[in-house]
Amino acid sequence: MHKVIVEGIKVYAYHGCMEEEARLGGNYEVDVVIETDFTEAAKTDDLSKTVDYVTVCEIVKSEMAIRSKLIEQVGKRIVDRIKKEIKGVLKIKVKVNKLNPPINGVVSCVSIEIEE
């Protein structure tokens, strides 16, 4: 089994249940791990035989730009779209990190993770 890992995709987005989050936005980081078989790509040096991480980043940025109250919904949309648009995905894990969330207390981030 092989993995293509794209970590720390930085995005400014407007997710959250509070009105201020919709208006002011916040910083997010998204990690994507895709299990695939890139044996042929390793042999042939052919990008079309593996997962293109540029496409992964584009999908993440596009889905993060669509406002949601919950990062759970955003994460699920990212998973579904990657599975639909990228060939060779055997397994996927997406983690959405909401940095410095506006909660009562000091927390560096809150996260959700989806693995399918």
Secondary structure in CASP SS format (residue, H / E / C, confidence):
PFRMAT SS
TARGET T0000
AUTHOR 0000-0000-0000
METHOD secondary structure of the structure
MODEL  1
M C 1.00
H E 1.00
K E 1.00
V E 1.00
I E 1.00
V E 1.00
E E 1.00
G E 1.00
I E 1.00
K E 1.00
V E 1.00
Y E 1.00
A E 1.00
Y C 1.00
H C 1.00
G C 1.00
C C 1.00
M C 1.00
E H 1.00
E H 1.00
E H 1.00
A H 1.00
R H 1.00
L H 1.00
G C 1.00
G E 1.00
N E 1.00
Y E 1.00
E E 1.00
V E 1.00
D E 1.00
V E 1.00
V E 1.00
I E 1.00
E E 1.00
T E 1.00
D C 1.00
F C 1.00
T H 1.00
E H 1.00
A H 1.00
A H 1.00
K H 1.00
T H 1.00
D C 1.00
D C 1.00
L H 1.00
S H 1.00
K H 1.00
T C 1.00
V C 1.00
D C 1.00
Y H 1.00
V H 1.00
T H 1.00
V H 1.00
C H 1.00
E H 1.00
I H 1.00
V H 1.00
K H 1.00
S H 1.00
E H 1.00
M H 1.00
A C 1.00
I C 1.00
R C 1.00
S C 1.00
K C 1.00
L C 1.00
I H 1.00
E H 1.00
Q H 1.00
V H 1.00
G H 1.00
K H 1.00
R H 1.00
I H 1.00
V H 1.00
D H 1.00
R H 1.00
I H 1.00
K H 1.00
K H 1.00
E H 1.00
I C 1.00
K C 1.00
G C 1.00
V C 1.00
L C 1.00
K E 1.00
I E 1.00
K E 1.00
V E 1.00
K E 1.00
V E 1.00
N E 1.00
K E 1.00
L E 1.00
N C 1.00
P C 1.00
P C 1.00
I C 1.00
N C 1.00
G C 1.00
V C 1.00
V C 1.00
S C 1.00
C E 1.00
V E 1.00
S E 1.00
I E 1.00
E E 1.00
I E 1.00
E E 1.00
E C 1.00
END
